[in-house]
Amino acid sequence: MILANPPPDWNLYLPVMASGSTIFPLTVAEGDFQIPYMPLISNGIRVQGSVVAPRYIHNRMLDFASRNNIKPMLNKFPMTVDGITEAMKTLNEGKMRYRGVLVPSEQTNGTA
């Protein structure tokens, strides 16, 4: 992937993770992977490096999202020259939240 998400704010995520859980980083950002190590040690949280998480983990994630009614958050842009220009401007300014998606014009309504 050429354009990567910025690293997450681990201080938000680590306190709500279950003991013994595993982090599978699925995107790559420039620089070193940095994460506070005390929550990892005290809660037995693991980090599993992989180009892509195993299919089993993807299926567990999708099952969890389904059971808990978790929906993706998208920034939708119309699939037009103006929409693409707006999407790239949003991305370049670092204002893209979650996932930017180009959609047919009639389905565009901002963040879903």
N, C-alpha and C positions, 0 to 999 in steps of 0.2 A: 504494500500500500504506500503510495507516494505521500499523500496528505494524511497526517496522523493526528489523533486527538491529543490534547495536552495531558500530562500525567494527572491522575485523580488526586483530590485532597484526601490522603490516606487517613488524616485525623478525623474525617467524617465517617469513613467506612469501617475502619478497624474496630471501634468500640461496639458496633452492632453485629459484628461477625461472631458466629458460634465458635466455641472452643473446638479445635481440631479441624476447622474448615480449611479449604485450599483456595488460593488465588491463582487463577489462570490468566495472565495478561494476554489479551487478544489483539492489542494494537501496539504499535511501536512509535516512540517519540525519539527525537534526537537526544543525545547525552546518555548518562547512566541511569539505570533503574534505581530509584531511591525510595526507601520505605522505612518508617520508624521501626526499629527492631525490638523494642521492649514489648509492644503488644503481640508481636509474633512469638516471642519467648514465653511471655506470661500466659498466653491463651493457646499455645500450641498450634498457631496458624502457620500453614505452609504456603510457599510460593512455588508453583510448578511451571518451569519454563518450557515452552513449546511454540512452534510456529503457529499451530492451531490446536486448540483443546481437542481431546478425543471426542468422537461422536457420542459416546456414552455421557460425557459431561454436558455436551450440547443438549442432549435429550433430557437430562435431569434439570437443566436450566429452563428449558421450555415447559416441562411438566410443572416446575415450581411457579413459573410465571402464570401458567394457566390456572393452577389451583388458587393462586392469590390475586387473580384478576389484574396482573401487571401488564400494562400496555406500553408500547414504545412511544417515546416523545419525539416528534418530528418537527423540523422546520420545513414547510412545504413551499415550493416555488413553482410558478407556472413554467411549463416546458416551451418557453419562447425565448427569443434573444434577450428581451428585457428581463425575464425571469432568471435566466442563466447569469446575466450581468449582475443582477441583484444578489443572487446566491454567491457568486464569486467575491463580490464586494463584502458581503457579510462574513464570509470565510476569511478573507484577507484582513479584515479589521478585528478578527478574533471574537466575533460576536455570534458565531454559529453555536447554537445550543443543541447538544445531543446529535441528531443526524439530519443532514440536509438532503431533501429528496425533491427531484423534479417530477411533477405530475401534470397530466393534461389540465389545461386552464380551468375547466369547470369543477375540478376537485380541489382547487386551491383555496385555503382559508386560514393561512398563517400556521401557528404552532398547534399541533393536535395533541 
